[in-house]
Amino acid sequence: MTKRLADDAATGAPGASKSAKKACHPLATRRFAAVVTEVDESGNVTMRSTASYIRYLHEQQNCTAAFICGTSGEGMSMTAEERKAVTLGWLAARAKVGLSSETFAIVVVVGFESIKASREQAALCEQAGVDGIVVMAPTFNKPNNAVEVVDFLADVASAAPRTPFLYYHFPEKTGCSVPAHSVVQEAWSSPSRLPTFVGLKFSSLDMMDYGFLCNMDTEQKLALLAGHEAIILSVINFHAQRDALGFVGVTASVLGHVLHRINDLAGLHNKEAVSQADMQTACKLHALVLTFMKRGSEFGWAQTIKHCLVLAGVLQSDRMLAPLKQLTDEQRSIIATEIFPMTKKGV
């Protein structure tokens, strides 16, 4: 699938014939879980529960893809060897449960502050056969404009010339204030510079920026993946004129079934009309997701998700990589009695 996705990206480059409407990119339809990474009792990354995690995501949370080594997955706290182990572990676990790229895509965040390390990770991912790679803007030597952002992205992407590439737009974490639509405009201004570019994960609350992305992408070349549950209802409105809506959610590991229902109830991209009753239900479900996120943020989203997965029998440990703090027994009790029950609602 990787080669096919890359070929799709190439045929969607600016300047191509507009005589026929192009199908949206395959990743544009995916419902990603921004997955957490299990850490064992000795503080080491472990893949022991990954097969059960994938099965749970696919069968119970309606997820069709995993976004690994990202913010929720503690990728920035991992060594290169740990990221390699996680990448290979997820691919092996997917095969073990009998899924494929077509049924459950795996996309990997490969960026480091070091371009060399990022390129090495990108090349490893291509060799392993992942379905896409993702890179944020640098966080220390921050880019000042879209040209500098694309220069960095292009340098990393060139190490994996046959793998679909996505930009991870997360200004709250990176401190890079360059609007996402400006980055896309720059990437499109010279397609040969970033030929595998297929879209982005949009983890920002700036709906004007997202609106510009939708308005400029008239041929639906981009896989526009909403990366923050707080904006899902707003994003759905922007997709009324598009053929697909994909998303990447940290809560999808335990609330994927709820996000799926919101998408199906309120999405004009997949139905002729949305009734008032459907929209009211979607709003109530969205309020549930926001409440879960607010409560979970008291202890850390990744910590809360991990413990919920332990309670669900999916993971064996909720341990975190340093410098993230470990849960206390009191916090675990609160999650078990006040937060975890929310994951059973909206079923």
N, C-alpha and C positions, 0 to 999 in steps of 0.2 A: 504493500500500500504506500510505502514511503515514496517510491519512485513515481507512482501515479499521482500522489498529492503534489510532488514537486513539478511534474509535468503540467498539472492543472494550473499551478501558480505561474508557470512560464507562459502559457497560452492566455492568461488573464492580464498580461502586462499592458500598460498604456500604449496606445498606438495600434493595437490589434483591431481587426475588423469589427465594426459595430452592427453589421448586417443582421446578426442573430443574437437573441438574448442569451447570455451565458448563464449556466447553472451556478449557484453559489458554491463556494469552496466546501469540500466535504467536512472540514473542521468547523464550519460556521453553524452546523446543526447540532454539534455535540453538547451534551450536558455534563460538564466536568465537575468532578470533586477535586478541590484543592486539598490533596490528601496530607495527613500527618505521617510522621515516620516513627515507628516503634523503636524504643531504646530499652535494652534489657537491664537487669538489676545491677550489672557491672558498669553501666554507662556506655555500652557499645551499641551502635546501630545494628538492628537485627531484622531479618526478613522472615522470621519463623511464622508470622501470622498473615503474611501478605496474600497468600492464596485465598484464605477465608475472607480477608478484607475485600479483595476484588469481587468475590462471589456475592458478598453482602451488598456492595455498592451496586452491582449490576442487577441483582435479583430483587433487592428490597428497597433500594433508593433510586431506582430508575436512571442511574448514571450510565453514560455511554462512553466515558473517557476519564482518565486520571491525569492530573496536573501535578507532577512530582518534583521534589527538591525545591519547592517554592517557599514563600513566606511561612505558610502553615506547616510545611514539611521541614522547616528548620535548615533549609539548604545553605543559608548564609553562615550557619554555625558548623557546617561539615567540612572535613578535609576533602581533597580531590578523590582520594581513595574511597572515602565513605560515599561520596556521590556516585562513584563508579559502582560500588556494591549495591546501592539502592536502585540505580538504573537497571543493572543486569538482573537484580532480584525481582523487580516488577515485571520485566519481560518474561522471565522464567516462570513466575507465578501465573501470569496470564495464560501462558501455554499449558500450564498444569491444570487449570480449571476449564480448558477447552475453548477459550475465547481467542479472537483474532483482532487484527487492526480494524477490520470492518465493523466488528461488534463492540469493541472496547479499545479506543485509541489511548496511547500513552505518549504524553508530551512532557519534556524535561527542561527545567530551568538550568542553563549551563553557564550563566555569567558569574565571573569573579571580578574583582577590581583589576586583576592582571589580565591583559588581553591574551597573553601566551597561555595562561591556565584556562581561560575561556575557550580558546581555539582547540586546545587539547581535549577538553570535555566535549565540545561540539563534534570533533572528529570521532571520538569514542562512541558518541550517541549514534552517529551515522553508521558506523561500522556495526553497531549492535542492532540497528534496524528500528529505532524509535519512529514515531509518527510525526514528530515535530520537535523543534527546539525553541527555547524562549530566552530572551535576554532583557534585563533592565538597563537603564542608563547608569553609568558609573556614579557612585555615591560620594567619593572623596574628591577626585578631580572632576567636578561636575561640568557637563557640557553647558556652553553659554547660549547655544542656538541649535536650530534643527540640523544644520550642516554637521556640526560636531557630534550630535547624537547619531546621525546616520553613518558618519565615518566609523564610529565605534561599532555599531551594529554590523556594518558591512564587513569589517575586519574579522569579526567573530564568525559571521555566517559563511564566509568564503572557505572556512575549514570544513564545512559540511555542504558541499555544492549540490547535493541531491536530496536534501532534507528540508521540508517546509519550515519557514522561519517566522516567528511571531515576536513582536515587540511587547514587552511587559511595561505598560504605562502605570506607574505607581508613585506619583509625585510626593505623596505624604511620607513615603519611606525613603525615596531616593533624594528628595530635595531638588530634583530637576524640574524646573517650572516651565519648560518648553511644551506648549500645547501639543496634544497627540495629533491633531489634524495637520499641524505644521510639519511634524515628523513624517507623516504619510505623504504630504505634498512634496517634501524634499526627496523621499525615497522614490516617488513616482517620476520626479523630474529627470531622472537618469536610471531607467529600469535595469540596465546592465550592471549598475553598481551594486544592487541588492536584488538579484534575480529570483531568489527563493522566498522573498517576502510575501506572505499571504494574509497577514492580519495582525491583530493585537488583542491582548487582554487589557481591558480598560478598568483599572482600579482607581477611579477618581469619582468625586461627586459633582464634577463640572459638566452639567448637562448641555451647556452651550457648546462646549468642545465636542461632546458626543454627537450633538445635532449636526455640527459642521461635518463630522466624519460621514454621517449617513447621507447628507445632502451632496457631498462631493463624490461619493461612491455610487454613481448612478447605475453602473453596470454590475454592482454587487460582487466586485472582485475580492473584497475584504471579508475575512472571517472576523466579525466584530463580536468579541466575547465580553459580555458584561462581567466585571470582576469584583463586584461589591453588591451584596444582597440588598443594601439600602436603596439602590437605584433600579431594582428590577422592574417595578411597575412603570417608572418613567421611561426606561429603555424599551419596554414593550410597545409603548406608543410610537416611538421612533421607528420601530420595525414594521409598522402597519403597511408600508410600501415595499417591504423586503420579503423574501421568500423563506427566511429562516431566522431563528433566534437561538443562539447558543449562549451558555454562561459558564463561569468558573466560580464555584462557591465553596468557601471554607465550611459552611454549615451543611453542604450537600452530603457530607459523610453520614449525617444523622437526620437531616431534614430534606434530603433530596426528593423524597416523595411529595413533600409540601411544595418545594420550588417547581416541581414538575406540574402539579395541579394548578399553581398560579399561572404558569406559562400557558397551559392548555385552556384555562378559563378565560384569560384576559387577552390572548394573543390574536390580533387581527392578521398576523402573518400565516395563521393556520386555520382560520374560519372566516366566514362571510360577515358575521356580525357578533358583537358581544352584548349580551343582555345586561340589564341593570342588576338582575339577581346574580349573574355570574361575576360581574365586577365587584359586587358587594362581598361575595364569598372570597374572591381573590384578595380584596383589601383586608378581610379578617385573617386570612392565612398569612398575608404579608406582615400583619401586626404580630402574629405569633413568631415569625422569623426574627423580627426586630427585637421583640422581647427576649428571645433566646440569646441574641447577640449582645444585648445590653447586660443581661445577667452574666453571660459567659465572660464578658470583658472584665468583670470584677476579679477574675482569677487568671485571665488570659484565654483567648479563643482556642489556641492550640491545646492548652492544658485541659480546658473544658471538653473539647471534642475528644481528646484521648481518653479521658475518664469515662465519658459517655460510651465510647466504643468498648472499653473494658466492661462496663455494666451490661452492654449488649452482647457480651461474649465473643467479640470480634478480635480484640487485642488482649494481650496478657499483662501489659504494663503501661502506665501513664507517665513514666519517667521522661524528663526533658533533657536536652543537651544544654550545657552551660553556654551562655550566661542566663538562660531562662530559668525561672524559679520553679522548684518542685511544689506540688500541691501538699498542703497539710492534711491531716486526717479530718480536721474540722471542715476544711473546704471540700474534701471528697464527700463528706456527709451532706453538705448543702447541695452539691451537684446532684447527688443521688436522690434527694427528697424533693428538691425544688426546681431543678433544671432538666434533668433527664426525663421526667414525665412529659415534658413538652414535646419530646420526640415521638411520643405515641399519639399525639393529637393530629387531626387533619387526615387520618388514614382513611 
